[in-house]
Amino acid sequence: MKARLNVVRAALLLAAFAAALADPAAAVVRQAPRPLLYQRTAVSGFMGGGLPVGEFESERPGDGNHQEAFEWPPTDWAVEIEHFVGRTSSLGFSYANSTFQDKTYPELETHLSTYSGFVRVVVPTATAVRPYLRFGMGGVQVQFQDNQARVDAEYEFSLQAGAGLLWLPSRWIGINAQALYYYGATEDAYIAENNTIVGFSTKYFSFGGGLSLFFP
């Protein structure tokens, strides 16, 4: 009886081996490659510089930092989180900060804090470098700060739009280079500390680079 069972087992093993030789696809289960962006979350950080556009000043001398009076380029940084809800499109949230220093009054700085939701659309290409477009909106706050005090304006509507390049050297890391245009309707933003208004609308370009970490 035992010898008969061994013969049956050997026959089944030979049959499976013969089937694998006849059809290799039946022996190897091939998995489709995992999507590079779809249903993944990215956390990003950006650093760069700004370029004011138009008349970037207020009625009060020094406040607003004249475009022609910049001693140092404005510094920009941002942190973002986004989730790719489509194969090449994501929804995200961004916090960005820009600091403008006045040449006439070196101790005076203007800080712009921008909170916004955004959409990023990556153009699919056959290479590791992919261009993208992005658009966002939210709120911006203007803050004036010197050696003695700081005053904050109310939050006002903000808009951002731009384009960039995303390089994916690996599945987990992305390197970004982008240019964004920021617009903030801050001209009538109220400053409670001294009962004034900002007096100008914030309009500037931000040029920066960043690193993205993708999960999972």
C-alpha positions in Angstrom: 0.0 0.0 0.0 2.8 2.4 1.0 4.7 1.6 -2.2 1.6 2.4 -4.3 1.2 5.8 -2.6 4.9 6.6 -3.3 4.4 5.8 -6.9 1.3 8.0 -7.1 3.2 10.9 -5.5 6.1 10.5 -7.8 3.8 10.5 -10.8 2.1 13.7 -9.6 5.5 15.4 -9.2 6.6 14.4 -12.6 3.4 15.7 -14.1 3.8 19.1 -12.4 7.4 19.3 -13.6 6.4 18.4 -17.1 3.7 21.1 -17.1 6.1 23.7 -15.9 8.5 22.9 -18.7 5.8 23.0 -21.3 4.4 26.4 -20.0 6.9 28.5 -17.9 4.2 31.1 -17.3 2.2 28.6 -15.3 5.2 28.0 -13.0 6.0 31.7 -12.4 3.4 34.2 -11.2 4.4 37.6 -12.6 3.3 40.6 -10.6 2.5 43.9 -12.3 4.9 46.7 -11.4 3.6 48.9 -8.5 2.5 52.4 -9.6 5.2 54.9 -9.0 2.9 57.7 -7.7 -0.7 56.4 -7.4 -2.1 56.1 -3.9 1.2 57.2 -2.4 1.9 60.1 0.1 4.8 62.5 -0.3 6.3 64.8 2.4 8.4 67.6 0.9 10.6 70.5 2.0 11.7 73.4 -0.2 14.2 76.2 0.0 14.8 79.1 -2.3 14.6 82.8 -3.0 11.9 85.3 -4.0 11.5 88.0 -6.6 9.0 90.8 -5.8 6.7 91.9 -8.6 5.1 95.3 -9.0 5.0 97.9 -6.2 5.8 96.1 -3.0 5.4 98.9 -0.4 2.9 100.6 2.0 2.1 104.1 2.9 4.2 103.9 6.0 8.0 104.4 5.3 9.9 101.2 5.4 7.0 98.9 5.9 6.7 96.7 2.9 10.3 96.9 1.7 10.4 98.7 -1.7 11.3 96.4 -4.5 14.3 98.6 -5.5 15.5 98.8 -1.9 16.3 95.1 -1.3 19.7 94.5 0.1 19.4 90.7 0.2 17.1 88.5 -1.9 14.1 87.4 0.0 14.4 83.9 1.5 11.7 81.3 1.0 11.0 77.9 2.5 8.1 75.6 2.6 6.9 72.3 4.0 4.2 70.2 2.2 2.3 67.0 2.4 0.3 65.5 -0.5 -1.4 62.3 -1.5 -1.6 61.1 -5.1 -5.3 60.4 -5.6 -4.7 59.7 -9.3 -1.9 58.1 -11.2 -0.3 61.5 -11.9 -2.3 64.0 -9.8 -2.2 64.8 -6.1 -4.0 66.9 -3.5 -1.9 68.5 -0.8 -1.4 71.1 1.9 1.5 73.6 2.0 2.9 76.0 4.6 5.3 78.6 3.0 7.2 81.5 4.5 9.0 84.4 2.9 11.2 87.0 4.6 11.9 90.4 3.1 14.6 92.6 4.6 14.5 96.4 4.1 17.6 98.2 3.0 16.7 101.6 4.3 15.7 100.1 7.7 17.9 97.0 8.1 16.2 96.1 11.4 12.8 95.8 9.7 11.7 92.5 8.2 8.4 91.6 6.5 7.3 88.0 6.9 4.7 86.3 4.7 3.1 83.2 6.1 1.0 81.3 3.5 -1.2 78.3 4.2 -2.8 76.7 1.2 -4.3 73.6 -0.4 -2.9 72.7 -3.8 -3.2 70.4 -6.7 -0.2 69.0 -8.5 -0.4 67.3 -11.9 2.7 65.4 -13.1 3.1 64.9 -16.8 3.9 61.2 -17.5 7.1 60.7 -19.4 9.3 57.8 -20.3 12.2 59.3 -18.3 13.0 59.7 -14.6 12.4 63.5 -14.9 8.8 64.6 -15.1 7.5 68.1 -15.5 4.5 69.2 -13.4 2.0 72.0 -13.0 0.5 73.1 -9.7 -2.2 75.4 -8.4 -3.3 76.3 -4.9 -5.2 78.8 -2.8 -5.6 79.6 0.9 -4.6 82.4 3.3 -1.6 84.7 3.8 -0.6 86.7 6.9 1.8 89.7 6.7 4.0 90.2 9.8 6.2 93.2 10.4 9.1 92.7 12.8 12.0 94.8 14.1 14.4 94.7 17.0 11.7 95.7 19.5 8.3 94.4 18.4 6.3 92.4 15.9 2.8 93.1 14.6 0.6 90.7 12.7 -2.1 91.5 10.1 -5.3 89.6 9.6 -5.2 86.6 7.2 -6.3 87.4 3.6 -6.9 85.4 0.4 -3.8 84.0 -1.3 -3.3 82.3 -4.7 -0.3 80.4 -6.0 0.4 78.9 -9.5 3.5 77.5 -11.2 5.4 74.7 -12.7 8.4 72.5 -12.0 10.4 69.3 -12.6 10.2 66.2 -10.5 13.2 63.8 -10.7 12.6 60.3 -9.2 16.1 58.7 -8.8 14.4 55.9 -6.7 10.9 54.8 -5.6 11.3 56.6 -2.3 13.0 59.9 -3.1 12.0 62.8 -5.4 14.0 65.9 -6.1 12.0 69.0 -7.2 12.9 72.3 -8.9 10.0 74.7 -9.3 8.9 78.3 -9.8 5.7 79.6 -8.2 3.8 82.9 -8.4 2.2 84.0 -5.2 -0.5 86.6 -4.9 -2.0 87.9 -1.7 -4.8 90.4 -1.4 -3.3 92.0 1.7 -3.8 95.7 0.9 -6.7 96.1 3.3 -5.5 93.6 5.9 -6.1 95.1 9.3 -3.3 95.3 12.0 -4.9 95.5 15.4 -1.7 96.3 17.4 -1.5 99.8 15.9 -4.9 100.2 14.2 -3.5 100.4 10.6 -3.7 98.4 7.4 -0.9 96.7 5.5 -1.3 99.1 2.5 0.0 96.8 -0.3 -0.8 93.5 -1.9 1.9 90.8 -1.9 2.9 89.7 -5.3 6.1 87.8 -5.9 7.8 84.8 -7.6 9.4 82.0 -5.6 12.2 79.9 -7.1 13.3 76.9 -5.1 14.4 73.3 -4.9 13.2 70.6 -2.6 13.3 67.0 -1.5 10.3 64.7 -1.4 10.0 61.4 0.6 7.4 59.0 -0.7 5.4 56.5 1.4 4.6 53.6 1.4 
